[in-house]
Amino acid sequence: MIHVKLFKQVGPFAENKDIAREIRLKKLIPALEKNKNITLDFENIDGATQSFVHALISDLIRKYGSEVLDKIQFKSCNDTVKAIISIVVDYMQESG
């Protein structure tokens, strides 16, 4: 299990898709390749853009299929962040 505290890297509003891409490439993909579960911790994050969440997880869904979501836990998400994650996940499942 790896635990990724996003606040340290993105602050209270997760919007930088380059940071999301870096997290995906350096932390999430290596963890999944080792068959580890992932916790994405949104503690203290007030909001996120759709492009940030898309850069963070869409490639994982494309690469590993929607089953990858069974290995990812989204923690401490407020309703706004939950809605953005749902939009991205729904979009990826429909387009996949």
C-alpha positions as CSV (number, residue, x, y, z in Angstrom):
1,M,0.0,0.0,0.0
2,I,1.3,3.4,-0.8
3,H,-0.2,6.6,0.6
4,V,0.0,9.7,-1.5
5,K,-0.8,12.9,0.4
6,L,-1.6,15.3,-2.4
7,F,-1.8,18.5,-0.3
8,K,2.0,18.7,0.1
9,Q,2.4,18.8,-3.7
10,V,-0.7,20.7,-4.8
11,G,-1.9,22.9,-1.9
12,P,-5.6,23.6,-1.2
13,F,-6.6,23.6,-4.9
14,A,-5.4,20.8,-7.1
15,E,-5.1,22.3,-10.6
16,N,-1.6,21.7,-12.0
17,K,-1.9,18.8,-14.4
18,D,1.9,18.7,-14.7
19,I,2.2,17.8,-11.0
20,A,-0.6,15.3,-11.5
21,R,1.3,13.7,-14.4
22,E,4.4,13.6,-12.3
23,I,2.6,11.9,-9.4
24,R,1.1,9.4,-11.8
25,L,4.4,8.5,-13.5
26,K,6.6,8.5,-10.4
27,K,4.3,7.1,-7.8
28,L,1.1,5.5,-9.1
29,I,2.3,3.5,-12.1
30,P,5.3,2.0,-10.2
31,A,3.0,1.0,-7.3
32,L,0.5,-0.6,-9.7
33,E,3.3,-2.5,-11.5
34,K,4.2,-3.9,-8.1
35,N,0.5,-4.8,-7.6
36,K,0.3,-2.4,-4.6
37,N,-2.9,-0.6,-3.5
38,I,-2.9,3.1,-3.5
39,T,-4.5,5.7,-1.3
40,L,-4.8,9.2,-2.8
41,D,-5.3,11.4,0.2
42,F,-7.1,14.7,-0.6
43,E,-7.0,15.9,3.0
44,N,-7.1,19.8,3.2
45,I,-7.8,20.1,-0.5
46,D,-10.8,22.3,-1.1
47,G,-11.2,21.7,-4.8
48,A,-9.7,20.2,-7.9
49,T,-10.0,20.8,-11.6
50,Q,-11.2,18.1,-13.9
51,S,-8.0,18.4,-15.9
52,F,-6.0,17.6,-12.7
53,V,-7.9,14.5,-11.9
54,H,-7.9,13.4,-15.5
55,A,-4.1,13.8,-15.6
56,L,-3.9,11.9,-12.4
57,I,-6.0,8.8,-13.1
58,S,-7.3,8.6,-16.7
59,D,-4.1,7.0,-18.1
60,L,-4.3,4.4,-15.4
61,I,-7.8,3.5,-16.4
62,R,-6.8,3.4,-20.1
63,K,-3.7,1.3,-19.4
64,Y,-5.1,-1.1,-16.7
65,G,-8.8,-1.0,-17.4
66,S,-11.5,0.1,-14.9
67,E,-10.5,-2.7,-12.6
68,V,-7.6,-0.5,-11.5
69,L,-10.1,1.5,-9.5
70,D,-10.4,-1.4,-7.1
71,K,-6.7,-0.8,-6.2
72,I,-7.1,3.0,-5.7
73,Q,-8.8,4.5,-2.6
74,F,-9.7,8.2,-2.6
75,K,-9.5,9.5,0.9
76,S,-10.7,12.7,2.6
77,C,-12.5,14.0,-0.4
78,N,-15.1,16.7,0.1
79,D,-18.2,16.7,-2.1
80,T,-16.7,18.9,-4.7
81,V,-13.6,16.7,-5.2
82,K,-15.8,13.5,-5.2
83,A,-18.0,15.0,-8.0
84,I,-14.9,15.8,-10.1
85,I,-13.5,12.3,-9.6
86,S,-16.9,10.8,-10.5
87,I,-17.0,12.8,-13.7
88,V,-13.6,11.7,-14.8
89,V,-14.2,8.0,-13.9
90,D,-17.6,8.0,-15.7
91,Y,-16.1,9.6,-18.8
92,M,-13.2,7.1,-18.9
93,Q,-15.5,4.2,-18.5
94,E,-17.9,5.4,-21.2
95,S,-15.0,6.1,-23.6
96,G,-13.2,2.9,-22.9
